[in-house]
Amino acid sequence: MENTRKQGKHEEKMGEILSRAEIFFEQHQKAIYYTLIAIVAIVVLIFVSKKYYFEPKNEEVSAKLVWCEQNLARDSFALALNGDGINSGYAEIYSSYKFTKAKNEAAIGAAICAFNLGKFDEAIDYAKKANRKSFNFAPAMDGLIGDCYVEKGNIKEAIEYFDKAAAYKNEALSARFLKKAGDLYMFELKDSKKALEYYQTIKDKYFNSPEAGEIDKYIELASK
């Protein structure tokens, strides 16, 4: 009897909830329909944009990047960066294809070219715009910014970015940037104690790196 009474109350509550839901739907059905239509429209727009705009754009810009990469490989940095009036350079690709996968590659290429052309502020700007998700490109771009600051004579800023680059703990790159930071402390800031910390880190943690091969002589120099 008790169970039957509880079941009845439960069904009564469920009925009230369903009734309220029906009333809410009737009162707001236009807004609900419009919301659903908007969601469907967004999904369709994304699909159509990807198929008919972004994919062709990616294919189009890929061919342009090949030309830039060929000139970069030949150390024709001005051509790779600015183009030749017929073919687009990295700079134009970056500004014209912002919603493509090539944007990041263009920023990286532009940063490298600008650095080699002595356009250090421009190189810093492009390097900061490059995507930081890549385990290889991210430290390389922070390291390039550090190199730019060295060329500009901003030693503390350079060390800051070499530290950032080394912090990724990339086996192929971190030792290089630790060495650069250590050298700046040693030879520019005359802080051998701080330099020794960097050199010792290379010896202890990156002993398979090329930098580790000759790090003992720097440790000895910094220890004097």
C-alpha positions as CSV (number, residue, x, y, z in Angstrom):
1,M,0.0,0.0,0.0
2,E,2.8,2.4,1.0
3,N,4.7,1.5,-2.2
4,T,1.6,2.2,-4.3
5,R,1.2,5.6,-2.6
6,K,4.8,6.5,-3.3
7,Q,4.6,5.4,-6.9
8,G,1.5,7.5,-7.3
9,K,3.2,10.6,-5.9
10,H,6.3,10.0,-8.1
11,E,4.0,9.7,-11.2
12,E,2.2,12.9,-10.2
13,K,5.5,14.8,-9.9
14,M,6.7,13.5,-13.2
15,G,3.4,14.7,-14.7
16,E,3.9,18.1,-13.3
17,I,7.5,18.3,-14.6
18,L,6.4,17.2,-18.1
19,S,3.5,19.7,-18.0
20,R,5.8,22.5,-17.1
21,A,8.2,21.5,-19.9
22,E,5.4,21.4,-22.4
23,I,4.2,24.9,-21.3
24,F,7.8,26.2,-21.5
25,F,8.2,24.8,-25.0
26,E,4.9,26.3,-26.2
27,Q,5.9,29.7,-24.8
28,H,9.4,29.6,-26.2
29,Q,9.1,27.4,-29.3
30,K,10.0,30.1,-31.7
31,A,13.2,30.9,-29.9
32,I,14.1,27.2,-29.6
33,Y,13.4,26.7,-33.3
34,Y,15.5,29.7,-34.3
35,T,18.4,28.5,-32.0
36,L,18.3,25.1,-33.6
37,I,18.2,26.6,-37.1
38,A,21.2,28.9,-36.2
39,I,23.2,25.9,-34.9
40,V,22.5,23.9,-38.1
41,A,23.4,26.9,-40.2
42,I,26.8,27.3,-38.4
43,V,27.6,23.7,-38.9
44,V,26.8,23.9,-42.6
45,L,28.8,27.1,-42.9
46,I,31.8,25.5,-41.3
47,F,31.6,22.5,-43.6
48,V,31.1,24.6,-46.7
49,S,33.9,27.0,-45.8
50,K,36.3,24.2,-45.2
51,K,35.4,22.4,-48.4
52,Y,35.1,25.4,-50.8
53,Y,37.3,28.0,-49.2
54,F,40.0,26.8,-46.8
55,E,41.0,23.6,-48.6
56,P,41.5,25.4,-52.0
57,K,43.3,28.2,-50.2
58,N,45.6,25.7,-48.4
59,E,46.5,24.1,-51.8
60,E,47.0,27.5,-53.4
61,V,49.4,28.8,-50.7
62,S,51.3,25.5,-50.5
63,A,52.6,26.1,-54.0
64,K,53.7,29.7,-53.0
65,L,55.5,28.4,-50.0
66,V,57.6,26.0,-52.1
67,W,59.0,28.9,-54.0
68,C,59.8,30.7,-50.8
69,E,61.5,27.6,-49.3
70,Q,63.6,27.2,-52.4
71,N,64.9,30.7,-52.1
72,L,65.5,30.4,-48.4
73,A,67.6,27.2,-49.0
74,R,69.7,29.3,-51.5
75,D,70.1,32.0,-48.9
76,S,68.2,34.4,-51.1
77,F,66.6,35.9,-48.0
78,A,65.2,39.1,-49.6
79,L,63.4,37.1,-52.3
80,A,62.0,34.6,-49.9
81,L,60.8,37.4,-47.6
82,N,59.4,39.9,-50.1
83,G,58.9,38.0,-53.3
84,D,59.9,39.1,-56.8
85,G,56.8,41.0,-58.0
86,I,55.4,37.8,-59.5
87,N,55.8,35.3,-56.7
88,S,54.7,36.0,-53.2
89,G,57.2,36.1,-50.4
90,Y,56.7,35.0,-46.8
91,A,55.6,38.5,-45.7
92,E,52.7,38.6,-48.3
93,I,51.7,35.0,-47.6
94,Y,51.5,35.7,-43.9
95,S,49.2,38.8,-44.4
96,S,47.1,37.3,-47.2
97,Y,46.5,33.8,-45.9
98,K,45.8,34.3,-42.3
99,F,43.2,31.6,-42.0
100,T,45.2,28.8,-43.5
101,K,47.7,26.3,-42.1
102,A,50.4,28.2,-44.0
103,K,50.2,31.2,-41.8
104,N,52.5,29.7,-39.2
105,E,55.1,28.5,-41.7
106,A,55.1,31.9,-43.3
107,A,55.7,33.6,-39.9
108,I,58.6,31.3,-39.2
109,G,60.2,31.8,-42.7
110,A,59.7,35.5,-42.5
111,A,61.4,35.6,-39.0
112,I,64.4,33.7,-40.3
113,C,64.8,35.9,-43.4
114,A,64.3,39.1,-41.6
115,F,67.0,38.1,-39.1
116,N,69.5,37.2,-41.8
117,L,68.8,40.6,-43.5
118,G,69.6,42.4,-40.3
119,K,65.9,43.5,-39.8
120,F,65.9,42.4,-36.1
121,D,62.8,44.2,-35.0
122,E,60.9,42.7,-37.9
123,A,62.3,39.3,-37.1
124,I,61.2,39.6,-33.5
125,D,57.7,40.6,-34.6
126,Y,57.3,37.6,-36.9
127,A,58.9,35.1,-34.4
128,K,56.4,36.2,-31.7
129,K,53.5,35.6,-34.1
130,A,54.7,32.1,-34.8
131,N,52.7,29.3,-33.2
132,R,54.1,28.0,-30.0
133,K,52.5,24.5,-30.1
134,S,55.4,22.9,-32.0
135,F,58.1,21.3,-29.7
136,N,60.8,22.1,-32.3
137,F,59.7,25.5,-33.8
138,A,58.7,27.1,-30.4
139,P,62.2,27.0,-28.9
140,A,63.8,27.8,-32.2
141,M,61.6,31.0,-32.5
142,D,62.4,32.0,-28.9
143,G,66.1,31.4,-29.5
144,L,65.9,33.5,-32.7
145,I,64.4,36.3,-30.7
146,G,67.3,36.0,-28.3
147,D,69.7,36.2,-31.2
148,C,68.0,39.4,-32.3
149,Y,68.3,41.0,-28.9
150,V,72.0,40.1,-28.9
151,E,72.5,41.9,-32.2
152,K,70.6,44.8,-30.8
153,G,72.8,44.9,-27.7
154,N,70.0,44.0,-25.3
155,I,71.8,41.3,-23.4
156,K,69.3,40.8,-20.5
157,E,66.4,40.5,-23.0
158,A,68.5,38.0,-25.0
159,I,69.1,35.9,-21.9
160,E,65.4,35.9,-21.1
161,Y,64.5,34.4,-24.4
162,F,67.4,31.9,-24.4
163,D,66.0,30.8,-21.0
164,K,62.6,30.4,-22.5
165,A,64.0,28.4,-25.4
166,A,65.9,26.1,-23.1
167,A,62.9,25.6,-20.9
168,Y,61.3,23.4,-23.5
169,K,63.9,20.8,-22.7
170,N,64.3,19.9,-26.3
171,E,67.2,17.5,-26.5
172,A,68.3,18.9,-29.8
173,L,68.1,22.6,-29.0
174,S,68.1,23.3,-25.3
175,A,71.9,22.9,-24.8
176,R,72.6,25.4,-27.6
177,F,70.5,28.1,-25.9
178,L,71.9,27.3,-22.4
179,K,75.4,27.8,-23.9
180,K,74.4,31.1,-25.5
181,A,73.0,32.3,-22.2
182,G,76.0,31.1,-20.3
183,D,78.4,32.9,-22.7
184,L,76.5,36.1,-22.3
185,Y,76.9,35.9,-18.6
186,M,80.5,35.0,-18.9
187,F,81.8,37.4,-21.5
188,E,79.3,40.2,-21.6
189,L,78.0,40.6,-18.0
190,K,81.2,39.2,-16.5
191,D,79.2,37.0,-14.1
192,S,81.3,33.8,-14.1
193,K,79.3,32.3,-11.2
194,K,76.0,32.5,-13.1
195,A,77.7,31.3,-16.3
196,L,79.0,28.3,-14.5
197,E,75.4,27.3,-13.6
198,Y,74.5,27.2,-17.3
199,Y,77.6,25.3,-18.3
200,Q,77.1,22.7,-15.5
201,T,73.5,22.2,-16.6
202,I,74.7,21.3,-20.1
203,K,77.3,18.8,-18.6
204,D,74.7,17.2,-16.3
205,K,71.6,17.1,-18.3
206,Y,72.6,17.4,-22.0
207,F,75.8,15.3,-22.0
208,N,75.0,13.9,-25.5
209,S,74.7,17.3,-27.1
210,P,77.4,18.8,-29.3
211,E,77.8,21.6,-26.8
212,A,78.7,19.1,-24.0
213,G,81.7,18.0,-26.0
214,E,83.7,21.1,-25.2
215,I,81.8,22.3,-22.1
216,D,84.6,21.3,-19.6
217,K,86.9,24.0,-20.8
218,Y,84.1,26.6,-20.2
219,I,83.4,25.1,-16.8
220,E,87.1,25.4,-16.0
221,L,87.2,29.0,-17.2
222,A,84.1,30.0,-15.2
223,S,85.5,28.3,-12.1
224,K,88.6,30.5,-11.9
